[in-house]
Amino acid sequence: MNKIISAQAMKIISKMQQNELTESVIYREIAKFAKGEENKETLLRLSQEEKAHYEIWKKYTGKELKPEKGKIFKFKLIARILGFTFAVKLMENGEELAQSEYDIIAQEVEESVSIRNQEEEHEKALLDMLDEERLQYVGSMVLGMNDALVELTGSLAGFTFAMQSTRLVALSGLIMGISATFSMASSEFLAARNEGRKDALKSCSYTGIAYLITVALLIAPYLIFGDSQCYVALASMIAVVILIIAGFTYYISVAKGERFRPRFLEMSSISISVAVLSFIVGILAKRFLGVEL
């Protein structure tokens, strides 16, 4: 290219060239194990477009680059564990942050405008890809997790003061949690069957698994700390609740494009409020019933 490009613009172009090449490889690699032919085709199309953008930027830099292996490994691992929809959405969020850089080079590189428009089309294509099984049943997972968080957080907080024994609290929570898991899963199964859904078994499985995992995480502090540290276990349990809510809310906000803050504040405030109320109930129950353990 004979056109003179400023040092600032060339630095941005080099960065974008590297990103386009790496993301092209990431899309292609994820397409190899993504389920559904439509999903595979969309990912491969995105890979080809990213590679085309790389070739455009190469005309300006005159450099042949290699993809970033660390970034490729990172997003392949994320796609394997959390699903390809979450992985590519997370990557596209990074492209959104680069929109301001397009504004800087738009005056010097006319092709940047068309590339920016194609990048925006990527988001629309990705929104149409939200047919991954784990996202289809995210409602069931939210149902199981929410119920476990609210019910078990309150119960464990109440048990903590009433019993003041981490082992007794853990035992009580485990019995109640396992019973509630079967109850919740069976209720979801019957509800799905009554609605005439053919995926009733899968739906209740996702609900039950989410509930059981939440139960295990909430009880864990009471198994780690001794009886003399029951209030430390309670504080740790509350911290685990907040982390679970933050992690799951972040996942949903990225994968489904929802706002993180409102959902997180709503879920955490409900769980903590129930824990505080149940703790007070535990104090009152122990005092008025005169039960000593």
FENSULCOR-V654963 format. One record per pair of residues at least 12 apart in sequence whose C-alpha atoms are under 6 Angstrom apart, sorted by the first residue. I is the first residue (numbers start at 1). J is the second residue. D is the distance in Angstrom with one decimal. If there is no record, write none. Layout:
# FENSULCOR-V654963
i:j:d
I:J:D
I:J:D
This chain:
# FENSULCOR-V654963
i:j:d
1:60:5.8
9:105:5.4
17:54:5.0
17:57:5.4
20:50:5.1
20:54:5.3
21:51:5.7
21:54:5.6
21:67:5.8
22:67:4.5
22:68:5.7
24:47:4.2
24:50:5.1
24:51:5.6
26:72:5.5
27:43:5.5
27:47:5.2
28:44:5.6
28:47:5.7
31:43:5.7
75:87:6.0
86:255:4.6
140:207:4.9
141:206:5.6
141:207:4.9
141:210:5.4
144:207:4.6
144:210:5.5
144:211:4.6
145:210:5.4
145:211:5.1
148:211:5.5
150:271:5.0
153:275:5.5
154:274:5.2
154:275:4.1
154:278:5.0
157:275:5.5
157:279:4.9
158:278:4.8
158:279:4.2
158:282:4.4
161:282:5.7
162:282:5.1
162:286:5.6
163:293:5.8
165:227:4.7
166:222:4.8
166:227:4.9
166:230:5.4
170:219:5.7
170:222:5.6
177:215:5.8
181:208:5.5
181:211:5.9
185:204:4.7
185:207:5.8
185:208:4.8
188:204:5.2
189:204:5.0
218:237:5.5
221:233:5.0
